[in-house]
Amino acid sequence: MGKVRTTLVKRTARKLLEKYPDLFTGDFEHNKKVVSQLIEYDSKKLRNQIAGYITHLVNLARKRAQKEAAR
C-alpha cells in the first residue's frame, strides 16, 4: 500500500500544475523550490508533500505520453 495524501495536498498540487504547467519537471528538488516560491505555507512537510505529488503527476503524464507515442 502506498502513502495516503490529503485532499489539501492533491487539490493544491493540481491547481498549481494547471496554472503553471511549464514550471514543473520530474525533479523533486526543482519542484520543491518552485512550490516554495508560489505558495505561502509555513510547513516544510506540506511543501514537500505538494512538491512530491507534483513530481509524481508529471512523471505519470510523461510515461503516458511515451506509451501513446509507442503505439
C-alpha distances in whole Angstrom, upper triangle without the diagonal:
4,7,9,12,15,18,20,18,18,21,23,21,22,26,26,25,28,30,30,29,31,30,27,25,23,23,22,25,27,25,25,28,29,27,29,32,31,29,31,28,29,25,24,21,21,23,20,17,19,21,17,16,20,19,16,18,21,19,18,22,23,21,22,26,26,25,27,30,30,30
4,6,9,13,15,17,15,15,18,20,18,19,23,23,22,24,27,27,25,28,27,23,22,19,20,18,21,23,21,21,25,25,23,25,28,27,26,27,25,26,22,21,17,18,19,17,14,16,17,13,12,16,16,13,15,18,17,15,19,21,19,20,24,24,23,26,28,28,30
4,6,10,13,15,12,13,16,17,16,18,21,21,21,23,26,25,24,27,25,22,21,19,19,17,20,22,19,19,22,23,20,22,25,25,23,24,21,22,19,18,14,14,16,14,11,13,15,11,11,15,15,12,15,18,17,16,20,21,21,22,25,26,25,28,30,31,32
4,7,10,12,10,10,14,15,14,16,19,20,20,22,24,25,24,27,25,22,22,20,21,18,21,23,20,19,23,23,20,22,25,24,22,23,20,21,18,18,14,13,16,14,11,12,15,12,11,15,16,13,15,18,18,17,20,22,22,23,26,27,27,28,31,32,33
4,7,8,6,7,10,11,11,13,15,16,16,19,21,21,21,24,22,19,20,19,19,16,19,20,17,17,20,20,17,19,22,20,18,19,17,18,15,15,12,10,13,12,8,9,12,10,8,12,14,12,13,16,17,16,19,21,21,22,24,26,26,28,30,31,32
4,5,5,6,9,10,11,13,14,16,17,18,20,21,22,24,23,21,22,21,22,19,21,22,19,18,21,20,17,18,21,19,17,18,15,17,15,15,12,10,13,13,9,10,13,13,11,13,16,15,15,18,20,19,21,24,24,24,27,29,29,30,33,34,35
4,5,5,6,8,10,10,12,14,15,16,18,20,20,23,22,20,22,22,22,20,22,23,19,19,22,20,17,19,21,19,16,18,16,18,16,17,15,12,14,15,11,11,14,14,11,14,17,15,15,18,20,19,20,23,24,24,26,28,28,29,32,34,34
4,6,5,6,8,10,11,12,14,15,16,18,19,22,20,19,21,21,21,19,21,21,17,16,19,18,14,16,18,15,13,14,12,15,13,15,13,9,11,13,10,9,13,13,11,13,16,16,15,18,20,20,21,24,25,25,27,29,30,31,33,35,36
4,6,5,6,9,10,11,12,14,15,16,17,20,18,16,18,17,18,15,17,18,14,13,16,15,12,14,16,14,12,14,12,14,12,13,11,7,9,10,7,5,9,10,8,9,12,12,12,15,17,17,18,21,22,22,24,27,27,28,30,32,33
4,6,5,6,9,10,11,12,14,15,15,18,17,15,17,17,18,16,18,18,15,15,18,16,13,16,18,16,14,16,15,18,16,16,14,11,12,12,9,7,10,10,7,9,12,11,10,13,15,14,15,18,20,19,21,24,24,25,27,29,30
4,6,5,6,9,10,11,12,14,15,18,17,16,18,19,20,18,20,20,16,16,19,17,14,16,18,15,13,15,15,18,17,17,16,12,13,14,12,9,12,13,10,11,14,14,12,15,18,17,17,20,22,21,23,26,26,26,29,31,32
4,6,5,6,9,10,11,12,13,16,15,14,16,17,18,16,18,17,13,13,15,13,10,12,14,11,9,12,11,15,14,15,14,10,10,12,10,7,10,12,10,9,13,14,12,14,17,17,18,20,22,22,23,26,27,28,29,32,33
4,5,5,6,9,10,10,11,14,12,11,13,14,15,13,15,14,11,11,14,12,9,12,14,11,11,14,13,16,15,15,14,11,10,11,9,6,7,9,7,6,9,10,9,11,14,14,14,17,19,19,20,23,24,24,26,28,30
4,5,5,6,9,10,10,13,13,12,14,15,17,16,18,17,13,15,17,14,12,15,16,13,13,16,16,20,19,19,18,14,14,15,13,9,11,12,9,7,11,11,9,11,14,13,13,16,18,17,18,21,22,22,24,27,28
4,5,5,6,8,10,13,13,12,15,17,19,17,19,18,14,15,17,14,12,15,15,11,11,15,15,19,19,19,19,15,14,16,14,11,12,14,12,10,14,15,12,13,17,17,16,18,21,20,21,24,25,25,27,29,30
4,5,5,6,8,10,9,9,13,15,16,15,16,14,11,12,13,10,8,12,11,8,9,13,14,17,17,17,17,14,12,14,13,9,10,13,11,8,12,14,12,12,15,16,15,17,20,20,20,23,25,25,26,29,30
4,6,5,5,8,8,7,10,12,14,14,16,14,11,13,14,11,10,14,14,11,13,16,17,21,20,19,19,16,14,15,14,11,10,12,10,7,10,11,9,9,12,13,12,14,17,16,17,20,21,21,22,25,27
4,6,6,10,11,11,13,16,18,18,20,17,14,17,18,14,13,17,16,13,14,18,19,23,23,22,22,19,17,18,17,14,14,16,14,11,14,15,11,11,15,15,13,15,18,17,17,21,22,21,23,26,27
4,6,9,10,11,14,17,18,18,20,17,14,16,16,13,12,15,14,11,13,16,18,22,22,22,22,19,17,19,18,15,15,17,15,12,15,17,14,14,18,18,16,18,21,21,20,23,25,24,26,29,30
4,6,6,7,11,14,15,16,17,14,11,14,14,10,10,14,12,10,12,16,18,21,22,21,21,19,16,18,18,14,13,16,15,11,13,16,13,12,16,17,15,16,20,20,19,22,24,24,24,27,29
4,6,6,9,12,14,15,16,14,11,15,15,11,12,16,15,13,15,19,20,24,23,22,22,20,17,18,18,14,13,15,14,10,12,14,11,9,13,14,12,13,16,16,15,18,20,20,20,24,25
4,6,8,11,13,15,16,12,11,15,14,11,13,16,15,13,16,20,22,25,25,23,24,22,19,19,20,16,14,16,16,12,13,15,13,11,14,16,13,13,17,17,16,18,21,21,21,24,26
4,7,11,11,12,13,9,8,11,10,7,10,12,11,10,14,17,19,22,21,20,21,19,16,16,17,14,12,14,15,11,11,15,13,11,14,16,15,15,18,19,18,20,23,23,23,26,28
4,7,8,9,10,8,6,9,10,7,9,12,12,12,14,18,18,21,20,18,19,17,14,14,14,12,9,11,11,8,8,11,10,8,10,13,12,12,15,17,16,18,21,21,22,24,26
4,5,8,10,7,7,10,11,10,12,15,15,15,17,21,21,23,22,20,20,19,16,15,15,13,10,11,12,8,7,10,10,6,8,11,11,10,13,15,14,16,18,20,19,22,24
4,6,9,8,8,11,13,12,13,16,18,17,19,22,22,24,22,20,19,18,16,14,14,13,10,10,10,8,5,8,9,6,6,9,10,9,11,14,14,14,17,19,19,20,23
4,6,6,6,9,10,11,12,15,16,17,18,21,21,22,20,17,17,17,15,12,14,13,9,9,11,10,6,9,11,9,9,13,14,12,14,17,17,18,20,22,22,24,27
4,5,5,6,9,10,10,12,14,15,16,18,18,19,17,14,14,14,11,9,10,10,6,6,9,8,6,9,11,10,11,14,15,15,16,19,20,20,23,25,25,26,29
4,5,5,7,9,10,11,13,15,16,18,17,18,16,13,14,14,11,9,12,12,8,9,12,11,9,13,15,14,14,17,18,18,20,23,23,23,26,28,28,29,32
4,5,5,6,9,10,11,13,15,17,17,19,18,15,16,16,12,11,14,12,9,10,13,11,9,13,14,12,14,17,17,17,19,22,21,22,25,27,26,28,31
4,5,5,6,9,10,10,12,15,15,17,16,13,14,13,10,9,11,9,5,8,10,7,7,11,12,10,12,15,15,15,18,20,20,22,24,25,26,28,30
4,5,5,6,9,10,11,13,12,14,12,10,11,10,7,6,9,8,5,8,10,9,9,13,14,13,15,18,19,19,21,23,24,25,27,29,29,31,34
4,6,5,6,9,10,12,13,14,14,11,13,13,9,10,13,11,9,12,14,12,12,16,17,16,18,20,21,21,23,25,26,27,29,31,31,33,35
4,5,5,6,9,12,13,15,15,13,15,14,10,11,13,11,8,12,13,11,12,15,15,14,17,19,19,19,22,24,24,25,28,29,29,31,34
4,5,5,6,9,10,12,12,11,12,10,7,9,10,8,6,10,11,9,11,14,14,14,17,19,19,20,23,24,24,26,28,29,30,32,34
4,6,6,7,8,10,10,9,11,10,7,9,12,10,9,12,14,13,14,17,18,18,20,22,23,23,26,28,28,30,32,33,34,36,38
4,6,8,10,12,13,13,15,14,10,13,15,13,12,15,17,15,16,19,19,19,21,24,23,24,27,28,28,30,33,33,34,36,38
4,7,10,13,14,14,16,13,10,13,14,11,11,15,15,13,15,18,18,17,21,22,22,23,26,27,27,29,31,32,32,35,37
4,6,9,11,11,13,11,8,12,13,10,11,15,15,14,16,19,18,19,22,23,23,25,27,28,29,31,33,33,34,37,39
4,7,9,11,13,11,9,13,14,12,13,17,17,17,19,22,21,22,25,26,27,28,31,32,32,34,36,37,38,40,42
4,6,8,10,8,7,11,12,11,13,15,16,16,19,21,21,22,25,26,27,28,30,31,32,34,36,37,38,41,42
4,7,9,8,8,11,13,13,14,17,18,19,21,23,23,25,27,28,29,31,33,34,35,37,39,40,41,43,45
4,5,5,6,9,10,11,12,14,16,17,19,20,21,23,25,26,27,29,31,32,33,35,36,38,39,41,43
4,5,5,6,9,10,10,12,14,15,16,18,20,21,22,24,26,27,28,30,32,33,34,36,37,39,41
4,5,5,6,9,10,10,12,14,15,16,18,20,21,22,24,26,27,29,30,32,33,35,36,37,39
4,5,5,6,9,10,11,12,14,15,17,18,20,21,23,24,26,27,29,30,32,33,35,36,38
4,6,5,6,9,10,11,12,14,15,16,18,20,21,23,24,26,27,29,30,32,33,35,37
4,5,5,6,8,10,10,12,14,15,16,18,20,21,22,24,26,27,28,30,31,33,35
4,5,5,6,9,10,10,12,14,15,16,18,20,21,23,24,26,27,29,30,32,34
4,5,5,6,9,10,11,12,14,15,17,18,20,21,23,24,26,27,29,30,32
4,6,5,6,9,10,11,12,14,15,16,18,20,21,23,24,26,27,29,31
4,5,5,6,9,10,11,12,14,15,17,18,20,21,23,24,26,27,29
4,5,5,6,9,10,10,12,14,15,16,18,20,21,23,24,26,27
4,5,5,6,9,10,11,12,14,15,17,18,20,21,23,24,26
4,5,5,6,9,10,11,12,14,15,17,18,20,21,23,25
4,6,5,6,9,10,11,12,14,15,16,18,20,21,23
4,5,5,6,9,10,11,12,14,15,16,18,20,22
4,5,5,6,9,10,11,12,14,15,17,19,20
4,5,5,6,9,10,11,12,14,15,17,19
4,5,5,6,9,10,11,12,14,15,17
4,5,5,6,9,10,11,12,14,16
4,5,5,6,9,10,11,12,15
4,5,5,6,9,10,11,13
4,5,5,6,9,10,11
4,5,5,6,9,10
4,5,5,6,9
4,5,5,7
4,5,5
4,5
4
